[in-house]
Amino acid sequence: MTKRKYELGTILVDVWGYEQTNIDFYQVVRATESSCWLRQIEKNYVKDISTMSSIVEPVKDEFSRPDENPVMKRFTRLGVKSDLGYSYLQEFNPDNKYNETRWA
C-alpha cells in the first residue's frame, strides 16, 4: 500500500480531455496515510488567452456542489486516480499556468 499524506486544504488538479483541455480542481477535506477525501471546488477564469482558451485557478473552500459528500480516494504508487480512470491528480502548483481550452 502506498502511503502519502496530504494536509487538509491541499488542492489537487485533474487535467483531461481529447480535443479540448478540461481542468477540474479538488480540495482535500480529510486525509489518512493511505486515503484522502476530496470535494470539487470552483475555478476562477483569470485571463482569456483567446476566445476558446483561458487561464484558470482554483477557488479554495468554494465547493462546486455544497450538498455533495466527499469522495474517498486511495493512494496508489502513481498518486490519486482520476474519476475518469486514465489520469492521476496532481498537486496544485501556484507557479504553473493552467490553460483550459474549449471547442464551440
Biopython code that builds the backbone (N, CA, C, O; Angstrom):
import numpy as np
from Bio.PDB.StructureBuilder import StructureBuilder

atoms = [
    (1, "MET", "N", (0.844, -1.176, 0.000)),
    (1, "MET", "CA", (0.000, 0.000, 0.000)),
    (1, "MET", "C", (0.892, 1.243, 0.000)),
    (1, "MET", "O", (1.847, 1.326, 0.772)),
    (2, "THR", "N", (0.583, 2.191, -0.853)),
    (2, "THR", "CA", (1.343, 3.433, -0.928)),
    (2, "THR", "C", (0.877, 4.373, 0.174)),
    (2, "THR", "O", (-0.323, 4.521, 0.408)),
    (3, "LYS", "N", (1.823, 5.001, 0.843)),
    (3, "LYS", "CA", (1.473, 5.933, 1.907)),
    (3, "LYS", "C", (1.874, 7.340, 1.495)),
    (3, "LYS", "O", (3.008, 7.600, 1.092)),
    (4, "ARG", "N", (0.925, 8.216, 1.606)),
    (4, "ARG", "CA", (1.185, 9.620, 1.310)),
    (4, "ARG", "C", (0.126, 10.408, 2.042)),
    (4, "ARG", "O", (-1.052, 10.053, 2.006)),
    (5, "LYS", "N", (0.519, 11.446, 2.688)),
    (5, "LYS", "CA", (-0.463, 12.208, 3.438)),
    (5, "LYS", "C", (-0.516, 13.636, 2.925)),
    (5, "LYS", "O", (0.484, 14.353, 2.917)),
    (6, "TYR", "N", (-1.687, 14.024, 2.505)),
    (6, "TYR", "CA", (-1.918, 15.424, 2.141)),
    (6, "TYR", "C", (-2.459, 16.153, 3.358)),
    (6, "TYR", "O", (-3.176, 15.575, 4.174)),
    (7, "GLU", "N", (-2.114, 17.410, 3.470)),
    (7, "GLU", "CA", (-2.660, 18.249, 4.526)),
    (7, "GLU", "C", (-4.093, 18.636, 4.153)),
    (7, "GLU", "O", (-4.440, 18.692, 2.973)),
    (8, "LEU", "N", (-4.909, 18.898, 5.152)),
    (8, "LEU", "CA", (-6.251, 19.410, 4.880)),
    (8, "LEU", "C", (-6.110, 20.714, 4.103)),
    (8, "LEU", "O", (-5.268, 21.554, 4.418)),
    (9, "GLY", "N", (-6.942, 20.863, 3.095)),
    (9, "GLY", "CA", (-6.900, 22.080, 2.285)),
    (9, "GLY", "C", (-6.017, 21.981, 1.056)),
    (9, "GLY", "O", (-6.048, 22.872, 0.207)),
    (10, "THR", "N", (-5.215, 20.900, 0.937)),
    (10, "THR", "CA", (-4.393, 20.722, -0.255)),
    (10, "THR", "C", (-5.305, 20.691, -1.485)),
    (10, "THR", "O", (-6.374, 20.080, -1.457)),
    (11, "ILE", "N", (-4.882, 21.343, -2.546)),
    (11, "ILE", "CA", (-5.661, 21.368, -3.781)),
    (11, "ILE", "C", (-4.988, 20.473, -4.810)),
    (11, "ILE", "O", (-3.781, 20.556, -5.041)),
    (12, "LEU", "N", (-5.801, 19.611, -5.425)),
    (12, "LEU", "CA", (-5.334, 18.709, -6.472)),
    (12, "LEU", "C", (-5.974, 19.117, -7.794)),
    (12, "LEU", "O", (-7.080, 19.658, -7.824)),
    (13, "VAL", "N", (-5.263, 18.849, -8.881)),
    (13, "VAL", "CA", (-5.694, 19.268, -10.220)),
    (13, "VAL", "C", (-5.875, 18.041, -11.103)),
    (13, "VAL", "O", (-5.039, 17.138, -11.115)),
    (14, "ASP", "N", (-6.981, 18.024, -11.840)),
    (14, "ASP", "CA", (-7.233, 16.980, -12.832)),
    (14, "ASP", "C", (-7.299, 17.654, -14.203)),
    (14, "ASP", "O", (-8.206, 18.443, -14.465)),
    (15, "VAL", "N", (-6.344, 17.344, -15.069)),
    (15, "VAL", "CA", (-6.296, 17.895, -16.426)),
    (15, "VAL", "C", (-6.652, 16.756, -17.369)),
    (15, "VAL", "O", (-5.978, 15.726, -17.385)),
    (16, "TRP", "N", (-7.714, 16.938, -18.158)),
    (16, "TRP", "CA", (-8.175, 15.843, -19.003)),
    (16, "TRP", "C", (-8.848, 16.390, -20.264)),
    (16, "TRP", "O", (-9.170, 17.575, -20.352)),
    (17, "GLY", "N", (-9.047, 15.521, -21.210)),
    (17, "GLY", "CA", (-9.741, 15.878, -22.447)),
    (17, "GLY", "C", (-9.006, 15.369, -23.659)),
    (17, "GLY", "O", (-7.849, 14.958, -23.573)),
    (18, "TYR", "N", (-9.677, 15.396, -24.784)),
    (18, "TYR", "CA", (-9.088, 14.933, -26.030)),
    (18, "TYR", "C", (-8.934, 16.104, -26.999)),
    (18, "TYR", "O", (-7.814, 16.523, -27.289)),
    (19, "GLU", "N", (-10.036, 16.626, -27.493)),
    (19, "GLU", "CA", (-9.966, 17.767, -28.412)),
    (19, "GLU", "C", (-10.004, 19.104, -27.674)),
    (19, "GLU", "O", (-9.883, 20.167, -28.282)),
    (20, "GLN", "N", (-10.170, 19.036, -26.398)),
    (20, "GLN", "CA", (-10.129, 20.230, -25.565)),
    (20, "GLN", "C", (-9.470, 19.850, -24.250)),
    (20, "GLN", "O", (-9.389, 18.668, -23.913)),
    (21, "THR", "N", (-9.006, 20.826, -23.517)),
    (21, "THR", "CA", (-8.369, 20.558, -22.232)),
    (21, "THR", "C", (-9.277, 21.057, -21.125)),
    (21, "THR", "O", (-9.529, 22.256, -21.005)),
    (22, "ASN", "N", (-9.763, 20.131, -20.320)),
    (22, "ASN", "CA", (-10.617, 20.460, -19.182)),
    (22, "ASN", "C", (-9.769, 20.410, -17.922)),
    (22, "ASN", "O", (-8.891, 19.559, -17.781)),
    (23, "ILE", "N", (-10.041, 21.327, -17.016)),
    (23, "ILE", "CA", (-9.291, 21.369, -15.763)),
    (23, "ILE", "C", (-10.283, 21.423, -14.610)),
    (23, "ILE", "O", (-11.123, 22.320, -14.540)),
    (24, "ASP", "N", (-10.177, 20.455, -13.708)),
    (24, "ASP", "CA", (-11.005, 20.413, -12.508)),
    (24, "ASP", "C", (-10.088, 20.482, -11.295)),
    (24, "ASP", "O", (-8.986, 19.935, -11.293)),
    (25, "PHE", "N", (-10.565, 21.162, -10.273)),
    (25, "PHE", "CA", (-9.801, 21.299, -9.033)),
    (25, "PHE", "C", (-10.560, 20.619, -7.904)),
    (25, "PHE", "O", (-11.788, 20.676, -7.838)),
    (26, "TYR", "N", (-9.805, 19.972, -7.015)),
    (26, "TYR", "CA", (-10.367, 19.271, -5.865)),
    (26, "TYR", "C", (-9.609, 19.679, -4.610)),
    (26, "TYR", "O", (-8.403, 19.923, -4.649)),
    (27, "GLN", "N", (-10.331, 19.750, -3.497)),
    (27, "GLN", "CA", (-9.717, 20.118, -2.231)),
    (27, "GLN", "C", (-9.793, 18.937, -1.277)),
    (27, "GLN", "O", (-10.834, 18.291, -1.158)),
    (28, "VAL", "N", (-8.683, 18.659, -0.596)),
    (28, "VAL", "CA", (-8.641, 17.589, 0.398)),
    (28, "VAL", "C", (-9.361, 18.076, 1.649)),
    (28, "VAL", "O", (-8.992, 19.091, 2.240)),
    (29, "VAL", "N", (-10.406, 17.328, 2.047)),
    (29, "VAL", "CA", (-11.171, 17.702, 3.237)),
    (29, "VAL", "C", (-10.949, 16.730, 4.396)),
    (29, "VAL", "O", (-11.381, 16.975, 5.523)),
    (30, "ARG", "N", (-10.263, 15.615, 4.093)),
    (30, "ARG", "CA", (-9.880, 14.647, 5.117)),
    (30, "ARG", "C", (-8.760, 13.805, 4.524)),
    (30, "ARG", "O", (-8.734, 13.562, 3.317)),
    (31, "ALA", "N", (-7.827, 13.355, 5.377)),
    (31, "ALA", "CA", (-6.722, 12.549, 4.847)),
    (31, "ALA", "C", (-6.187, 11.609, 5.916)),
    (31, "ALA", "O", (-6.170, 11.922, 7.107)),
    (32, "THR", "N", (-5.748, 10.441, 5.444)),
    (32, "THR", "CA", (-5.023, 9.486, 6.274)),
    (32, "THR", "C", (-3.747, 9.146, 5.509)),
    (32, "THR", "O", (-3.465, 9.757, 4.479)),
    (33, "GLU", "N", (-2.976, 8.181, 5.998)),
    (33, "GLU", "CA", (-1.750, 7.800, 5.294)),
    (33, "GLU", "C", (-2.023, 7.112, 3.963)),
    (33, "GLU", "O", (-1.182, 7.152, 3.066)),
    (34, "SER", "N", (-3.185, 6.480, 3.821)),
    (34, "SER", "CA", (-3.445, 5.696, 2.613)),
    (34, "SER", "C", (-4.600, 6.217, 1.759)),
    (34, "SER", "O", (-4.806, 5.735, 0.645)),
    (35, "SER", "N", (-5.349, 7.187, 2.261)),
    (35, "SER", "CA", (-6.517, 7.680, 1.531)),
    (35, "SER", "C", (-6.705, 9.174, 1.754)),
    (35, "SER", "O", (-6.169, 9.764, 2.692)),
    (36, "CYS", "N", (-7.485, 9.759, 0.858)),
    (36, "CYS", "CA", (-7.908, 11.143, 1.073)),
    (36, "CYS", "C", (-9.344, 11.290, 0.594)),
    (36, "CYS", "O", (-9.812, 10.518, -0.242)),
    (37, "TRP", "N", (-10.032, 12.281, 1.129)),
    (37, "TRP", "CA", (-11.408, 12.572, 0.753)),
    (37, "TRP", "C", (-11.395, 13.927, 0.062)),
    (37, "TRP", "O", (-10.836, 14.899, 0.569)),
    (38, "LEU", "N", (-12.023, 13.966, -1.104)),
    (38, "LEU", "CA", (-11.961, 15.151, -1.954)),
    (38, "LEU", "C", (-13.343, 15.728, -2.214)),
    (38, "LEU", "O", (-14.346, 15.016, -2.260)),
    (39, "ARG", "N", (-13.357, 17.047, -2.384)),
    (39, "ARG", "CA", (-14.549, 17.734, -2.876)),
    (39, "ARG", "C", (-14.114, 18.652, -4.006)),
    (39, "ARG", "O", (-13.091, 19.331, -3.911)),
    (40, "GLN", "N", (-14.902, 18.666, -5.075)),
    (40, "GLN", "CA", (-14.582, 19.540, -6.203)),
    (40, "GLN", "C", (-14.830, 20.986, -5.797)),
    (40, "GLN", "O", (-15.803, 21.298, -5.111)),
    (41, "ILE", "N", (-13.918, 21.870, -6.240)),
    (41, "ILE", "CA", (-14.058, 23.296, -5.945)),
    (41, "ILE", "C", (-14.187, 24.090, -7.248)),
    (41, "ILE", "O", (-13.843, 23.608, -8.327)),
    (42, "GLU", "N", (-14.681, 25.291, -7.118)),
    (42, "GLU", "CA", (-14.873, 26.177, -8.269)),
    (42, "GLU", "C", (-13.528, 26.631, -8.815)),
    (42, "GLU", "O", (-12.498, 26.545, -8.146)),
    (43, "LYS", "N", (-13.572, 27.117, -10.051)),
    (43, "LYS", "CA", (-12.371, 27.702, -10.653)),
    (43, "LYS", "C", (-12.678, 29.122, -11.073)),
    (43, "LYS", "O", (-13.815, 29.470, -11.394)),
    (44, "ASN", "N", (-11.650, 29.921, -11.061)),
    (44, "ASN", "CA", (-11.733, 31.316, -11.465)),
    (44, "ASN", "C", (-11.045, 31.451, -12.822)),
    (44, "ASN", "O", (-9.926, 30.973, -13.007)),
    (45, "TYR", "N", (-11.718, 32.101, -13.764)),
    (45, "TYR", "CA", (-11.124, 32.354, -15.077)),
    (45, "TYR", "C", (-10.304, 33.632, -14.952)),
    (45, "TYR", "O", (-10.850, 34.735, -14.922)),
    (46, "VAL", "N", (-8.987, 33.469, -14.881)),
    (46, "VAL", "CA", (-8.075, 34.565, -14.585)),
    (46, "VAL", "C", (-7.842, 35.456, -15.792)),
    (46, "VAL", "O", (-7.882, 36.683, -15.694)),
    (47, "LYS", "N", (-7.595, 34.815, -16.944)),
    (47, "LYS", "CA", (-7.242, 35.583, -18.128)),
    (47, "LYS", "C", (-7.634, 34.796, -19.371)),
    (47, "LYS", "O", (-7.347, 33.604, -19.481)),
    (48, "ASP", "N", (-8.295, 35.479, -20.307)),
    (48, "ASP", "CA", (-8.597, 34.859, -21.591)),
    (48, "ASP", "C", (-7.378, 34.944, -22.484)),
    (48, "ASP", "O", (-6.816, 36.020, -22.689)),
    (49, "ILE", "N", (-6.971, 33.792, -23.016)),
    (49, "ILE", "CA", (-5.848, 33.730, -23.943)),
    (49, "ILE", "C", (-6.358, 33.948, -25.362)),
    (49, "ILE", "O", (-5.708, 34.598, -26.181)),
    (50, "SER", "N", (-7.525, 33.396, -25.632)),
    (50, "SER", "CA", (-8.204, 33.569, -26.912)),
    (50, "SER", "C", (-9.688, 33.378, -26.634)),
    (50, "SER", "O", (-10.089, 33.243, -25.478)),
    (51, "THR", "N", (-10.505, 33.366, -27.678)),
    (51, "THR", "CA", (-11.942, 33.171, -27.464)),
    (51, "THR", "C", (-12.250, 31.767, -26.958)),
    (51, "THR", "O", (-13.337, 31.526, -26.433)),
    (52, "MET", "N", (-11.312, 30.844, -27.109)),
    (52, "MET", "CA", (-11.555, 29.460, -26.712)),
    (52, "MET", "C", (-10.522, 28.919, -25.727)),
    (52, "MET", "O", (-10.379, 27.705, -25.585)),
    (53, "SER", "N", (-9.808, 29.802, -25.055)),
    (53, "SER", "CA", (-8.762, 29.370, -24.139)),
    (53, "SER", "C", (-8.613, 30.375, -23.002)),
    (53, "SER", "O", (-8.551, 31.583, -23.228)),
    (54, "SER", "N", (-8.556, 29.859, -21.780)),
    (54, "SER", "CA", (-8.427, 30.726, -20.603)),
    (54, "SER", "C", (-7.484, 30.119, -19.578)),
    (54, "SER", "O", (-7.380, 28.898, -19.455)),
    (55, "ILE", "N", (-6.804, 30.980, -18.850)),
    (55, "ILE", "CA", (-6.029, 30.555, -17.685)),
    (55, "ILE", "C", (-7.009, 30.473, -16.514)),
    (55, "ILE", "O", (-7.782, 31.401, -16.271)),
    (56, "VAL", "N", (-6.966, 29.345, -15.787)),
    (56, "VAL", "CA", (-7.866, 29.150, -14.652)),
    (56, "VAL", "C", (-7.054, 28.878, -13.392)),
    (56, "VAL", "O", (-5.912, 28.424, -13.454)),
    (57, "GLU", "N", (-7.668, 29.166, -12.254)),
    (57, "GLU", "CA", (-7.058, 28.874, -10.964)),
    (57, "GLU", "C", (-8.159, 28.419, -10.007)),
    (57, "GLU", "O", (-9.324, 28.768, -10.197)),
    (58, "PRO", "N", (-7.803, 27.646, -8.984)),
    (58, "PRO", "CA", (-8.811, 27.154, -8.045)),
    (58, "PRO", "C", (-9.280, 28.249, -7.087)),
    (58, "PRO", "O", (-8.559, 29.204, -6.800)),
    (59, "VAL", "N", (-10.510, 28.080, -6.603)),
    (59, "VAL", "CA", (-11.056, 28.965, -5.569)),
    (59, "VAL", "C", (-11.234, 28.110, -4.314)),
    (59, "VAL", "O", (-12.230, 27.403, -4.159)),
    (60, "LYS", "N", (-10.249, 28.193, -3.429)),
    (60, "LYS", "CA", (-10.224, 27.363, -2.224)),
    (60, "LYS", "C", (-11.476, 27.597, -1.378)),
    (60, "LYS", "O", (-11.926, 28.730, -1.210)),
    (61, "ASP", "N", (-12.026, 26.507, -0.852)),
    (61, "ASP", "CA", (-13.200, 26.495, 0.036)),
    (61, "ASP", "C", (-14.513, 26.869, -0.658)),
    (61, "ASP", "O", (-15.541, 26.990, 0.008)),
    (62, "GLU", "N", (-14.499, 27.053, -1.977)),
    (62, "GLU", "CA", (-15.731, 27.305, -2.740)),
    (62, "GLU", "C", (-16.116, 26.001, -3.426)),
    (62, "GLU", "O", (-15.729, 25.754, -4.568)),
    (63, "PHE", "N", (-16.875, 25.175, -2.728)),
    (63, "PHE", "CA", (-17.199, 23.848, -3.229)),
    (63, "PHE", "C", (-18.252, 23.924, -4.332)),
    (63, "PHE", "O", (-19.250, 24.634, -4.211)),
    (64, "SER", "N", (-18.007, 23.176, -5.413)),
    (64, "SER", "CA", (-18.896, 23.195, -6.575)),
    (64, "SER", "C", (-20.295, 22.680, -6.254)),
    (64, "SER", "O", (-21.293, 23.204, -6.748)),
    (65, "ARG", "N", (-20.348, 21.663, -5.434)),
    (65, "ARG", "CA", (-21.631, 21.058, -5.047)),
    (65, "ARG", "C", (-21.662, 20.975, -3.519)),
    (65, "ARG", "O", (-21.288, 19.949, -2.951)),
    (66, "PRO", "N", (-22.105, 22.043, -2.851)),
    (66, "PRO", "CA", (-22.014, 22.091, -1.380)),
    (66, "PRO", "C", (-22.729, 20.957, -0.654)),
    (66, "PRO", "O", (-22.336, 20.595, 0.455)),
    (67, "ASP", "N", (-23.772, 20.392, -1.260)),
    (67, "ASP", "CA", (-24.536, 19.334, -0.584)),
    (67, "ASP", "C", (-23.993, 17.942, -0.851)),
    (67, "ASP", "O", (-24.486, 16.969, -0.282)),
    (68, "GLU", "N", (-22.990, 17.831, -1.704)),
    (68, "GLU", "CA", (-22.452, 16.523, -2.073)),
    (68, "GLU", "C", (-21.421, 16.057, -1.053)),
    (68, "GLU", "O", (-20.623, 16.854, -0.560)),
    (69, "ASN", "N", (-21.440, 14.777, -0.741)),
    (69, "ASN", "CA", (-20.468, 14.200, 0.191)),
    (69, "ASN", "C", (-19.091, 14.103, -0.461)),
    (69, "ASN", "O", (-18.995, 13.954, -1.679)),
    (70, "PRO", "N", (-18.028, 14.184, 0.333)),
    (70, "PRO", "CA", (-16.681, 13.999, -0.210)),
    (70, "PRO", "C", (-16.500, 12.602, -0.797)),
    (70, "PRO", "O", (-17.149, 11.647, -0.369)),
    (71, "VAL", "N", (-15.615, 12.499, -1.777)),
    (71, "VAL", "CA", (-15.300, 11.224, -2.425)),
    (71, "VAL", "C", (-13.971, 10.729, -1.872)),
    (71, "VAL", "O", (-12.984, 11.464, -1.849)),
    (72, "MET", "N", (-13.956, 9.461, -1.422)),
    (72, "MET", "CA", (-12.732, 8.877, -0.876)),
    (72, "MET", "C", (-11.906, 8.288, -2.018)),
    (72, "MET", "O", (-12.427, 7.586, -2.885)),
    (73, "LYS", "N", (-10.608, 8.588, -1.999)),
    (73, "LYS", "CA", (-9.666, 8.061, -2.982)),
    (73, "LYS", "C", (-8.486, 7.441, -2.248)),
    (73, "LYS", "O", (-7.980, 8.010, -1.281)),
    (74, "ARG", "N", (-8.052, 6.282, -2.708)),
    (74, "ARG", "CA", (-6.867, 5.634, -2.135)),
    (74, "ARG", "C", (-5.632, 6.064, -2.917)),
    (74, "ARG", "O", (-5.692, 6.310, -4.122)),
    (75, "PHE", "N", (-4.522, 6.148, -2.209)),
    (75, "PHE", "CA", (-3.268, 6.466, -2.861)),
    (75, "PHE", "C", (-2.743, 5.217, -3.573)),
    (75, "PHE", "O", (-2.821, 4.114, -3.033)),
    (76, "THR", "N", (-2.220, 5.391, -4.760)),
    (76, "THR", "CA", (-1.549, 4.317, -5.478)),
    (76, "THR", "C", (-0.098, 4.744, -5.642)),
    (76, "THR", "O", (0.286, 5.833, -5.216)),
    (77, "ARG", "N", (0.694, 3.900, -6.248)),
    (77, "ARG", "CA", (2.104, 4.269, -6.439)),
    (77, "ARG", "C", (2.247, 5.463, -7.376)),
    (77, "ARG", "O", (3.273, 6.143, -7.360)),
    (78, "LEU", "N", (1.223, 5.723, -8.196)),
    (78, "LEU", "CA", (1.256, 6.866, -9.110)),
    (78, "LEU", "C", (0.516, 8.087, -8.567)),
    (78, "LEU", "O", (0.553, 9.154, -9.179)),
    (79, "GLY", "N", (-0.143, 7.942, -7.441)),
    (79, "GLY", "CA", (-0.877, 9.054, -6.855)),
    (79, "GLY", "C", (-2.352, 8.741, -6.722)),
    (79, "GLY", "O", (-2.741, 7.584, -6.564)),
    (80, "VAL", "N", (-3.167, 9.776, -6.786)),
    (80, "VAL", "CA", (-4.616, 9.643, -6.652)),
    (80, "VAL", "C", (-5.218, 9.574, -8.051)),
    (80, "VAL", "O", (-5.029, 10.479, -8.865)),
    (81, "LYS", "N", (-5.942, 8.495, -8.320)),
    (81, "LYS", "CA", (-6.503, 8.280, -9.658)),
    (81, "LYS", "C", (-7.733, 9.155, -9.887)),
    (81, "LYS", "O", (-8.567, 9.334, -9.000)),
    (82, "SER", "N", (-7.820, 9.691, -11.098)),
    (82, "SER", "CA", (-8.966, 10.495, -11.506)),
    (82, "SER", "C", (-10.206, 9.625, -11.631)),
    (82, "SER", "O", (-10.100, 8.419, -11.856)),
    (83, "ASP", "N", (-11.372, 10.223, -11.489)),
    (83, "ASP", "CA", (-12.626, 9.508, -11.721)),
    (83, "ASP", "C", (-12.742, 9.042, -13.170)),
    (83, "ASP", "O", (-13.492, 8.111, -13.465)),
    (84, "LEU", "N", (-12.011, 9.680, -14.066)),
    (84, "LEU", "CA", (-12.078, 9.326, -15.480)),
    (84, "LEU", "C", (-11.363, 8.020, -15.763)),
    (84, "LEU", "O", (-11.580, 7.403, -16.806)),
    (85, "GLY", "N", (-10.511, 7.593, -14.839)),
    (85, "GLY", "CA", (-9.912, 6.285, -14.941)),
    (85, "GLY", "C", (-8.591, 6.186, -15.671)),
    (85, "GLY", "O", (-7.964, 5.127, -15.630)),
    (86, "TYR", "N", (-8.136, 7.228, -16.332)),
    (86, "TYR", "CA", (-6.882, 7.111, -17.078)),
    (86, "TYR", "C", (-5.861, 8.180, -16.708)),
    (86, "TYR", "O", (-4.781, 8.224, -17.298)),
    (87, "SER", "N", (-6.170, 9.020, -15.769)),
    (87, "SER", "CA", (-5.206, 10.041, -15.373)),
    (87, "SER", "C", (-5.116, 10.094, -13.851)),
    (87, "SER", "O", (-5.922, 9.494, -13.140)),
    (88, "TYR", "N", (-4.116, 10.827, -13.372)),
    (88, "TYR", "CA", (-3.889, 10.967, -11.939)),
    (88, "TYR", "C", (-3.885, 12.443, -11.580)),
    (88, "TYR", "O", (-3.400, 13.282, -12.340)),
    (89, "LEU", "N", (-4.430, 12.746, -10.414)),
    (89, "LEU", "CA", (-4.483, 14.121, -9.941)),
    (89, "LEU", "C", (-3.089, 14.564, -9.512)),
    (89, "LEU", "O", (-2.325, 13.788, -8.939)),
    (90, "GLN", "N", (-2.779, 15.797, -9.794)),
    (90, "GLN", "CA", (-1.500, 16.377, -9.409)),
    (90, "GLN", "C", (-1.733, 17.450, -8.357)),
    (90, "GLN", "O", (-2.790, 18.081, -8.326)),
    (91, "GLU", "N", (-0.753, 17.651, -7.504)),
    (91, "GLU", "CA", (-0.875, 18.713, -6.507)),
    (91, "GLU", "C", (-0.786, 20.062, -7.213)),
    (91, "GLU", "O", (0.080, 20.271, -8.063)),
    (92, "PHE", "N", (-1.686, 20.975, -6.856)),
    (92, "PHE", "CA", (-1.723, 22.308, -7.452)),
    (92, "PHE", "C", (-0.431, 23.057, -7.168)),
    (92, "PHE", "O", (0.048, 23.081, -6.034)),
    (93, "ASN", "N", (0.125, 23.664, -8.197)),
    (93, "ASN", "CA", (1.317, 24.488, -8.078)),
    (93, "ASN", "C", (0.945, 25.906, -8.523)),
    (93, "ASN", "O", (0.676, 26.122, -9.705)),
    (94, "PRO", "N", (0.923, 26.871, -7.605)),
    (94, "PRO", "CA", (0.504, 28.234, -7.976)),
    (94, "PRO", "C", (1.426, 28.899, -8.994)),
    (94, "PRO", "O", (1.048, 29.903, -9.599)),
    (95, "ASP", "N", (2.624, 28.360, -9.191)),
    (95, "ASP", "CA", (3.533, 28.930, -10.192)),
    (95, "ASP", "C", (3.205, 28.466, -11.607)),
    (95, "ASP", "O", (3.656, 29.073, -12.579)),
    (96, "ASN", "N", (2.420, 27.390, -11.731)),
    (96, "ASN", "CA", (2.024, 26.897, -13.050)),
    (96, "ASN", "C", (0.839, 27.692, -13.590)),
    (96, "ASN", "O", (0.037, 28.224, -12.823)),
    (97, "LYS", "N", (0.738, 27.767, -14.902)),
    (97, "LYS", "CA", (-0.424, 28.357, -15.567)),
    (97, "LYS", "C", (-1.268, 27.201, -16.085)),
    (97, "LYS", "O", (-0.788, 26.389, -16.876)),
    (98, "TYR", "N", (-2.513, 27.123, -15.649)),
    (98, "TYR", "CA", (-3.409, 26.062, -16.060)),
    (98, "TYR", "C", (-4.319, 26.601, -17.159)),
    (98, "TYR", "O", (-5.224, 27.396, -16.903)),
    (99, "ASN", "N", (-4.062, 26.153, -18.384)),
    (99, "ASN", "CA", (-4.744, 26.667, -19.563)),
    (99, "ASN", "C", (-5.859, 25.721, -19.987)),
    (99, "ASN", "O", (-5.601, 24.612, -20.456)),
    (100, "GLU", "N", (-7.093, 26.165, -19.820)),
    (100, "GLU", "CA", (-8.252, 25.366, -20.207)),
    (100, "GLU", "C", (-8.702, 25.806, -21.601)),
    (100, "GLU", "O", (-8.893, 26.996, -21.850)),
    (101, "THR", "N", (-8.870, 24.843, -22.505)),
    (101, "THR", "CA", (-9.336, 25.151, -23.855)),
    (101, "THR", "C", (-10.680, 24.487, -24.092)),
    (101, "THR", "O", (-10.992, 23.452, -23.504)),
    (102, "ARG", "N", (-11.461, 25.092, -24.955)),
    (102, "ARG", "CA", (-12.784, 24.564, -25.252)),
    (102, "ARG", "C", (-13.100, 24.739, -26.729)),
    (102, "ARG", "O", (-12.534, 25.594, -27.410)),
    (103, "TRP", "N", (-14.010, 23.917, -27.201)),
    (103, "TRP", "CA", (-14.447, 23.999, -28.592)),
    (103, "TRP", "C", (-15.861, 24.537, -28.628)),
    (103, "TRP", "O", (-16.651, 24.296, -27.715)),
    (104, "ALA", "N", (-16.174, 25.256, -29.669)),
    (104, "ALA", "CA", (-17.508, 25.849, -29.831)),
    (104, "ALA", "C", (-18.560, 24.797, -30.081)),
    (104, "ALA", "O", (-19.736, 25.125, -30.239)),
]
sb = StructureBuilder()
sb.init_structure("model")
sb.init_model(0)
sb.init_chain("A")
sb.init_seg("    ")
for serial, (resi, resn, name, xyz) in enumerate(atoms, 1):
    if name == "N":
        sb.init_residue(resn, " ", resi, " ")
    sb.init_atom(name, np.array(xyz, "f"), 0.0, 1.0, " ", f" {name:<3s}", serial, name[0])
structure = sb.get_structure()
